[in-house]
């Protein structure tokens, strides 16, 4: 017998190459493909894309997929933590101030404040079309336009005359 069926394997049954594949893929998530992660993990084949697909197929390697999901969840928890970002901004700001790079220190402080919600960019978009106006506003606008038309006395009439035969 070759070993346990894939259905019964747990995360403890991962081979070192499978573990390395997942670790590389999660560490460089979004920067490299599964194929590249398989190559870096040491998988050698004519088609590394096929190996990467098999490794991430839950029907073929559910234990690898479970480990991958666990590692991605750990990474999300690590990077979604705002306290971590505050600490990093604090460190960057302190290092920049020690190096007398005050612009960088101020920028780190500003970004930390943005993360805390102290600095919010507020932008308003107004729509001056006719659909957004009330009846009173429409009547007022039409009156303005009529007065502008009345002011333009030097308008040349270019309406064609009817030709009678």
N, C-alpha and C positions, 0 to 999 in steps of 0.2 A: 504494500500500500504506500502511496506517495506522500501521504500526510493527511491532515484534516481537510474535509471539504470546506470551501470558502465560506459557506453559510455559517459554520461553527467557529470560525476564527475570530479572535478578539484583537484588540489593539496590541496586546502583548505578543501576538504571533507575527508582528511585522518583521520583515527582514531588515538588515541594516540599510540596504539600498532603498527599500520602500520608505523607511523612516527619513533617510537623507533626502529623497525626492520631495516628500511633503515639507520638510523643514526648509529646503531651498525655495520651493514654490511659495510658501507662506512668507518667508523673509523678503522675497522679491515680488510679492503679489502685485499685479498690475504693471510690472516693469518687464517681466519675461513671460513667455508662454509655457504651457505644460510641457511642450516638446523640449524646450531649452532646459527646463528643470530636470527632465529625464536624462538629457545628455550630461548635465553637470553632476547628476547623482551617480553617473558611471554606467548607465544602460547603453550598451553598444548593440546596434541592430541596423538592418538596412533601412527600416522605417521607424525612427524613434517616436513619430507622431502616433503610431499604432500602440506602442508601449504606453505612452502617456495616456491615451484614451482608455486602454484596458485598466490602468492603475486607478483612474478616476471613475470607472464604471461601477456603480453600486451593486450590480448583479454579478459581476466577476470578482471584484475585490471589495466587499463591504467593509472589511476591517480597515483598509487603507482610507476609504471614504470617511469612515467614522473618525479616524485619527485626523484627517484633513479638516473636517468640520470642527473638531475640538480645537485644533491649532488656530483656525481662522477666528473662532469665537474668542479665544484668548487674546489674539491680536486686536480684535475689535474692542474688547474691554480695556485693553492697555491704551489704545489710541483715542478712545472715545471719552476718556477720563479728563475733565477740564482741569483738575488739580495738577495733573502731570504737565499740562500746557502752562499753567501759571508758574509752576516751579522752573520750567525750562526758560520761560521769558524772564523770570527773576534772575536766573543764572546768567543768561545772555546779557541782560542789562548791567549786572554787577561786573561781569568780565569786561564789558565795553567801557564802563565808567573807570575801572582800574587802569585800562589802557588809554584813558583820556580821549576815547571816541564817543563824545557826548551825543552826537547825532544818532548813533546806533543805540545808545543807552535810552535816549528819549523815545526812539521808535519802538524799542522793546517794551517800554512802559506804556506807550500808546496802544500797542497791540494787546497787551495784557488787559488794559482798560476796555478795549473793544470786546475781548472775550468775556469780560465781566458784564458787558452791556451798558457801560457808562458812556460810550460814544456811539451814537446811532446816526447814520446818514438818513435824513428824512428828505424825501423827494416827493413833490406833488405834481401830478399831471392834470392839467385842466383841459377839458374838452369844450371848445367854444363852438360846437356845431349847433344847428337848429334843434336837433332832437333832444338835447339836454336842457332846453330853455322852457320856462313856464309861459303861459299865455301872455302875462303882463310883460315879461322880458321880450317876447317875440314882437309884441305891438310896439314897444319902445324902440327896438332895433329897426323895425320897418320904418318908423317915423324918422329915425336918424338917417337912414338910407334915402328916404324921400327928400329930406331937407338937403342932403348932399347933391342929389340930382337936381333940385331946384336951384342950387347955387351955381351949377355949371351951365351958364347961359350961352356960352359960346360953342355949344355942341352942334355939330353939323348933322342935319337929317339926311341919312343915306338910304332911306326906305324907298324901294323902287315904286314908281307910279304904275298904276294899272293902264295898260294900253287898250284903247277901245278901237275896234275895227270898223 
